Amino acid sequence: MIRDCTKIPRFILPVKGEQRWPASFGTSEEDTAADLFLPEGLSEEEEEQAIEVLRERAFRLLTSDRVEKIRRGSILAERRVEGGVRRGLVATLDLEALSIGTGNSLAVLSSLWDETRAKSLLRLRRRMPIECSTVVVLYRDKRSRALSEAGSDLEQMYSFTPSQGKVTGKFIPMPLAKGVSEETLSRGDPCYTVIGGLEEAVAAKAYWEEVKKSISREALRNHPARFVTAEYVNAYDDAVRLSPIHRIAEGIPSDLVASCFNRNLRCKRQGNVFRLSLATPENIARCDGLLARLAEECGGSVLYERDEGAAIARAEGADCAAILLPVPDKGDLFVSPKELPMPYFALPAGEERYALEVREIGYD
């Protein structure tokens, strides 16, 4: 089993004072990091054209004077969120240590992923010289030792104010960065759970499986495609909040949901609203399986809603039910699940990774 699953990279960052670089999801300004993201919902022809445009932009960015490749090290990212200041370590994740599915591994995925989106991102990754990743990884550190090892006298590399909160990045040089990364390791497997950017992580893993078939054994260990940029956040940081993703059973009578759940799941019913008692991966996967079967029988559908109030409001309609999930116990996230559910928790809206660091993933 791989225990050292990070490689300290050389990131590409905006030059100091450059204010148009940060990713702003949903915008289309040219020459910002948002230009490196592939839009969703494109036809096959539109996607091919978009990938070619992104590839050209990436090469143009690499040769511009707006960015610079910094020396080898990691980044201490501090993001002001509703719960306080969330501190994360931006480094890389060794894709050899990542399990796609339910196998035992050092790093696992928190839930199932959108296969269509993952395939689109794989096609993008094959053509891009760089990545601009939004992958977020949870680790366990009850005493907050890892980031305290970084110290306080760090050089600030950037400071930006996105739509929500403020984000700053401070440079952690080698060999200090290596020691900080090692402190994120914990006993037992898995040590890490990918909770953000799942499709990007899956695409990166698939791309690496392709690349490693055509390179020498000597190149296997350090090839840049073997890694994906990730922000490591401590599950026990008070500023790290988890937002359950509730289910809405549309076109399915609530009494039918109640009858099915009473035989298979512990929950509390309040009219058309059902509150599940346990939020383990297996329990949520069982819930999803039951809902999928009911939807098929009734011709209904299952929708996902992060906002509890909105889910309850949707359940007021005829033949509709809301299944509310509790916030999972953080300890339950670090097990190798027998089943992977559809998404059952995420970082709160607006608190996803704010991608600033770019990294080369090929030698072209």
C-alpha positions as CSV (number, residue, x, y, z in Angstrom):
1,M,0.0,0.0,0.0
2,I,1.4,3.4,-1.0
3,R,1.8,5.6,2.1
4,D,3.5,8.6,0.6
5,C,0.8,9.8,-1.8
6,T,1.8,13.4,-2.5
7,K,4.4,14.9,-4.7
8,I,5.4,18.5,-4.0
9,P,4.8,20.3,-7.3
10,R,5.9,23.5,-9.0
11,F,2.7,25.4,-9.4
12,I,1.9,28.1,-11.9
13,L,0.4,31.2,-10.3
14,P,-0.7,34.6,-11.4
15,V,2.1,37.2,-11.0
16,K,1.6,39.3,-7.9
17,G,-0.9,42.1,-8.5
18,E,-2.7,40.2,-11.3
19,Q,-6.4,40.5,-10.4
20,R,-8.2,39.0,-13.4
21,W,-6.8,35.5,-12.9
22,P,-9.0,33.8,-10.3
23,A,-11.6,31.3,-11.3
24,S,-15.1,32.6,-11.1
25,F,-17.5,29.8,-11.9
26,G,-20.1,30.7,-14.5
27,T,-18.3,33.6,-16.0
28,S,-16.9,33.7,-19.5
29,E,-14.3,36.5,-19.3
30,E,-11.3,35.8,-21.4
31,D,-7.9,35.3,-19.9
32,T,-9.1,34.2,-16.5
33,A,-8.8,30.8,-14.9
34,A,-12.5,30.3,-15.6
35,D,-11.5,30.0,-19.2
36,L,-9.9,26.7,-18.4
37,F,-13.1,25.0,-17.3
38,L,-15.2,22.9,-19.7
39,P,-18.9,23.9,-19.8
40,E,-21.5,21.2,-19.1
41,G,-24.4,20.2,-21.3
42,L,-22.6,20.5,-24.7
43,S,-23.3,18.3,-27.7
44,E,-20.4,16.1,-28.9
45,E,-19.5,18.6,-31.6
46,E,-19.7,21.6,-29.3
47,E,-17.6,19.8,-26.7
48,E,-14.9,19.1,-29.3
49,Q,-14.8,22.7,-30.4
50,A,-14.7,23.9,-26.7
51,I,-11.8,21.6,-25.9
52,E,-9.8,22.9,-28.8
53,V,-10.5,26.5,-27.6
54,L,-9.4,25.6,-24.1
55,R,-6.3,24.0,-25.3
56,E,-5.3,27.1,-27.3
57,R,-6.0,29.3,-24.2
58,A,-3.9,27.1,-22.0
59,F,-0.9,27.3,-24.3
60,R,-1.4,31.1,-24.7
61,L,-1.5,31.4,-20.9
62,L,1.7,29.4,-20.4
63,T,3.6,31.8,-22.7
64,S,2.1,35.0,-21.3
65,D,3.7,37.3,-18.8
66,R,0.6,37.1,-16.5
67,V,1.7,33.9,-14.8
68,E,4.9,32.4,-13.4
69,K,6.0,29.0,-12.4
70,I,7.1,29.2,-8.8
71,R,9.7,27.0,-7.1
72,R,8.7,23.6,-5.8
73,G,6.4,23.8,-2.8
74,S,2.8,23.7,-1.6
75,I,0.3,26.4,-0.8
76,L,-1.5,27.1,2.5
77,A,-4.9,28.4,1.3
78,E,-7.0,30.3,3.7
79,R,-10.6,30.9,2.8
80,R,-13.1,33.0,4.8
81,V,-16.4,31.0,5.0
82,E,-19.5,31.2,7.1
83,G,-17.9,29.0,9.8
84,G,-14.7,31.0,10.1
85,V,-11.4,30.7,8.2
86,R,-11.0,27.3,6.4
87,R,-7.4,26.4,6.0
88,G,-6.3,23.9,3.3
89,L,-3.1,22.5,2.0
90,V,-2.9,22.7,-1.8
91,A,-0.6,19.9,-3.0
92,T,-1.1,16.8,-5.2
93,L,-2.7,13.4,-4.8
94,D,-1.0,10.3,-6.2
95,L,-3.6,8.7,-8.4
96,E,-2.0,5.3,-7.7
97,A,-3.3,5.7,-4.2
98,L,-6.9,6.5,-5.3
99,S,-9.5,3.8,-5.5
100,I,-12.2,4.2,-8.1
101,G,-15.1,2.2,-6.6
102,T,-15.3,0.4,-3.2
103,G,-11.8,-1.2,-2.9
104,N,-9.5,-0.7,0.0
105,S,-7.1,2.1,-0.7
106,L,-5.3,5.1,0.9
107,A,-7.8,7.5,-0.8
108,V,-11.4,6.9,-1.7
109,L,-14.3,8.8,-3.3
110,S,-17.1,9.9,-1.1
111,S,-19.9,8.9,-3.6
112,L,-20.8,7.9,-7.1
113,W,-20.0,10.5,-9.8
114,D,-21.5,11.7,-13.0
115,E,-20.0,9.3,-15.6
116,T,-20.9,11.5,-18.6
117,R,-19.2,14.5,-17.0
118,A,-16.1,12.4,-16.1
119,K,-15.8,11.2,-19.7
120,S,-16.0,14.8,-21.0
121,L,-13.3,15.8,-18.5
122,L,-11.1,12.8,-19.6
123,R,-11.3,14.0,-23.2
124,L,-10.3,17.5,-22.0
125,R,-7.4,16.2,-20.0
126,R,-6.0,14.2,-22.9
127,R,-5.6,17.5,-24.8
128,M,-4.5,20.0,-22.1
129,P,-0.9,20.8,-21.1
130,I,-2.1,21.9,-17.7
131,E,-4.8,21.3,-15.1
132,C,-6.8,23.8,-13.1
133,S,-8.4,21.4,-10.5
134,T,-11.2,21.9,-8.0
135,V,-10.6,18.6,-6.2
136,V,-11.0,18.7,-2.4
137,V,-9.8,16.0,-0.1
138,L,-10.7,15.5,3.5
139,Y,-8.1,14.2,6.0
140,R,-8.3,13.5,9.8
141,D,-6.3,15.6,12.2
142,K,-8.1,16.2,15.5
143,R,-5.1,18.1,17.0
144,S,-4.6,20.2,13.9
145,R,-1.0,19.3,13.8
146,A,-0.4,19.2,10.0
147,L,-0.9,22.8,9.2
148,S,0.6,24.0,12.4
149,E,3.8,22.5,11.1
150,A,3.8,25.0,8.3
151,G,4.5,27.8,10.8
152,S,3.4,31.4,10.5
153,D,6.3,33.1,8.7
154,L,5.2,32.3,5.1
155,E,5.4,34.3,2.0
156,Q,2.0,35.4,0.7
157,M,1.6,34.5,-3.0
158,Y,-2.0,35.8,-3.7
159,S,-5.0,37.5,-2.1
160,F,-8.4,37.6,-3.8
161,T,-12.0,38.3,-2.9
162,P,-14.4,36.0,-4.8
163,S,-18.1,36.3,-4.6
164,Q,-18.2,34.8,-1.1
165,G,-15.3,35.3,1.3
166,K,-11.7,36.1,0.8
167,V,-8.9,33.7,-0.2
168,T,-5.2,34.0,0.4
169,G,-2.4,31.7,-0.5
170,K,0.9,31.4,1.3
171,F,3.9,29.5,0.0
172,I,5.3,26.5,1.9
173,P,8.7,25.7,0.6
174,M,10.5,22.4,0.3
175,P,11.4,20.5,2.5
176,L,8.8,21.9,4.9
177,A,6.0,21.2,2.5
178,K,6.9,17.5,2.5
179,G,6.7,17.3,6.3
180,V,3.4,19.1,6.3
181,S,2.0,16.6,3.7
182,E,3.2,13.7,5.7
183,E,1.4,15.0,8.8
184,T,-2.0,14.6,7.0
185,L,-1.5,10.9,7.0
186,S,-3.4,9.0,9.7
187,R,-3.6,5.4,10.8
188,G,-5.8,3.0,9.0
189,D,-7.1,3.1,5.4
190,P,-8.5,5.2,3.9
191,C,-6.7,8.3,5.1
192,Y,-8.3,10.5,2.5
193,T,-11.8,11.0,1.2
194,V,-12.4,13.0,-2.0
195,I,-15.4,15.2,-1.5
196,G,-15.1,17.8,-4.2
197,G,-14.3,17.6,-7.9
198,L,-15.1,13.9,-8.1
199,E,-15.4,13.8,-11.8
200,E,-12.1,15.6,-12.2
201,A,-10.4,13.0,-9.9
202,V,-12.0,10.1,-11.9
203,A,-10.9,11.7,-15.2
204,A,-7.4,12.2,-13.9
205,K,-7.2,8.6,-12.7
206,A,-8.4,7.3,-16.1
207,Y,-6.0,9.5,-18.0
208,W,-3.1,8.2,-15.8
209,E,-4.1,4.6,-16.5
210,E,-3.7,5.4,-20.2
211,V,-0.4,7.3,-19.9
212,K,1.4,4.7,-17.8
213,K,1.0,2.1,-20.5
214,S,3.2,3.9,-22.8
215,I,6.1,5.2,-20.6
216,S,9.2,3.6,-19.1
217,R,9.4,2.1,-15.6
218,E,11.8,4.9,-14.7
219,A,9.2,7.6,-15.7
220,L,6.4,6.0,-13.7
221,R,7.1,7.5,-10.3
222,N,7.5,11.1,-11.3
223,H,5.4,11.6,-14.4
224,P,3.2,14.7,-13.8
225,A,0.0,12.9,-15.0
226,R,0.3,10.5,-12.1
227,F,-0.9,13.3,-9.8
228,V,-3.9,15.6,-9.5
229,T,-3.9,18.9,-7.7
230,A,-6.1,18.9,-4.6
231,E,-6.9,21.0,-1.6
232,Y,-6.5,19.0,1.5
233,V,-8.8,20.2,4.3
234,N,-9.0,18.8,7.9
235,A,-12.4,17.2,8.6
236,Y,-12.1,18.3,12.2
237,D,-11.5,22.0,11.3
238,D,-14.5,23.9,12.8
239,A,-14.7,25.9,9.6
240,V,-15.2,22.8,7.4
241,R,-18.9,22.2,7.2
242,L,-20.7,19.4,5.4
243,S,-24.0,20.0,3.6
244,P,-26.2,17.0,3.2
245,I,-27.8,16.5,-0.3
246,H,-31.4,15.6,0.2
247,R,-33.6,13.5,-2.1
248,I,-36.9,14.4,-3.6
249,A,-39.1,11.5,-4.8
250,E,-41.2,13.2,-7.5
251,G,-44.2,11.3,-9.0
252,I,-44.0,8.7,-6.2
253,P,-46.9,8.7,-3.5
254,S,-45.5,9.4,-0.1
255,D,-47.5,6.5,1.4
256,L,-45.6,4.2,-0.9
257,V,-42.3,5.7,0.2
258,A,-43.4,5.2,3.8
259,S,-44.4,1.5,3.3
260,C,-41.1,0.8,1.5
261,F,-38.9,2.6,4.0
262,N,-40.7,1.1,7.1
263,R,-39.5,-2.3,6.1
264,N,-35.9,-1.3,5.2
265,L,-34.8,2.0,6.7
266,R,-35.0,3.8,10.0
267,C,-36.6,7.2,9.5
268,K,-39.0,9.6,11.0
269,R,-42.0,10.7,9.0
270,Q,-43.6,14.1,9.2
271,G,-46.3,14.3,6.5
272,N,-44.5,14.0,3.1
273,V,-41.1,14.5,4.7
274,F,-38.9,11.6,5.8
275,R,-35.8,12.1,8.0
276,L,-33.3,9.4,7.8
277,S,-31.6,8.4,11.1
278,L,-28.2,7.3,9.8
279,A,-26.0,8.8,7.1
280,T,-23.4,6.1,6.5
281,P,-22.5,5.4,2.8
282,E,-24.2,2.0,2.9
283,N,-27.4,3.4,4.4
284,I,-27.6,6.2,1.8
285,A,-26.9,3.7,-1.0
286,R,-29.7,1.6,0.3
287,C,-32.0,4.6,0.4
288,D,-31.1,5.4,-3.2
289,G,-31.7,1.8,-4.3
290,L,-35.2,1.8,-2.8
291,L,-36.0,5.2,-4.4
292,A,-34.7,4.0,-7.8
293,R,-36.9,0.9,-7.6
294,L,-40.0,3.0,-6.6
295,A,-39.3,5.5,-9.4
296,E,-39.2,2.7,-12.0
297,E,-42.4,1.2,-10.7
298,C,-44.3,4.5,-10.6
299,G,-42.7,6.3,-13.6
300,G,-41.4,8.9,-11.2
301,S,-38.0,10.4,-10.7
302,V,-35.5,11.2,-7.9
303,L,-34.0,14.7,-7.7
304,Y,-31.3,16.1,-5.5
305,E,-31.6,19.3,-3.4
306,R,-28.9,20.8,-1.1
307,D,-31.3,23.2,0.6
308,E,-33.5,21.6,3.3
309,G,-36.2,24.3,3.1
310,A,-36.5,23.9,-0.7
311,A,-36.7,20.1,-0.4
312,I,-39.5,20.4,2.2
313,A,-41.4,22.9,0.0
314,R,-41.1,20.6,-3.0
315,A,-42.7,17.8,-0.9
316,E,-45.9,19.8,-0.5
317,G,-47.0,18.8,-4.0
318,A,-49.1,15.7,-4.9
319,D,-47.2,12.4,-5.2
320,C,-44.0,13.9,-3.9
321,A,-41.8,13.2,-0.9
322,A,-38.7,14.7,0.6
323,I,-36.0,12.4,2.1
324,L,-33.9,14.5,4.4
325,L,-30.4,13.4,5.2
326,P,-28.6,14.2,8.5
327,V,-25.1,15.7,8.5
328,P,-22.8,12.6,8.4
329,D,-20.5,11.8,11.3
330,K,-17.1,12.8,10.1
331,G,-15.7,9.5,11.3
332,D,-18.0,7.6,9.0
333,L,-16.4,9.2,6.0
334,F,-13.1,7.4,6.5
335,V,-14.2,3.8,5.8
336,S,-14.0,1.8,2.7
337,P,-17.7,1.6,1.8
338,K,-19.3,-1.6,0.6
339,E,-21.5,0.5,-1.6
340,L,-21.1,4.0,-3.0
341,P,-24.2,6.2,-2.8
342,M,-25.0,9.0,-5.2
343,P,-23.8,12.4,-3.7
344,Y,-24.9,12.6,-0.1
345,F,-22.9,15.5,1.2
346,A,-20.8,18.3,-0.1
347,L,-19.2,21.5,0.9
348,P,-21.8,24.2,1.3
349,A,-22.7,26.2,-1.8
350,G,-20.1,28.9,-2.5
351,E,-17.5,27.1,-0.4
352,E,-16.2,24.8,-3.1
353,R,-12.5,25.0,-4.0
354,Y,-11.5,28.3,-5.5
355,A,-9.0,27.2,-8.1
356,L,-6.0,29.4,-8.5
357,E,-3.0,27.0,-8.8
358,V,-2.3,25.6,-12.2
359,R,0.0,22.7,-12.8
360,E,1.5,21.1,-15.9
361,I,0.4,17.5,-16.5
362,G,2.6,16.7,-19.5
363,Y,6.0,17.3,-21.0
364,D,4.9,18.7,-24.3
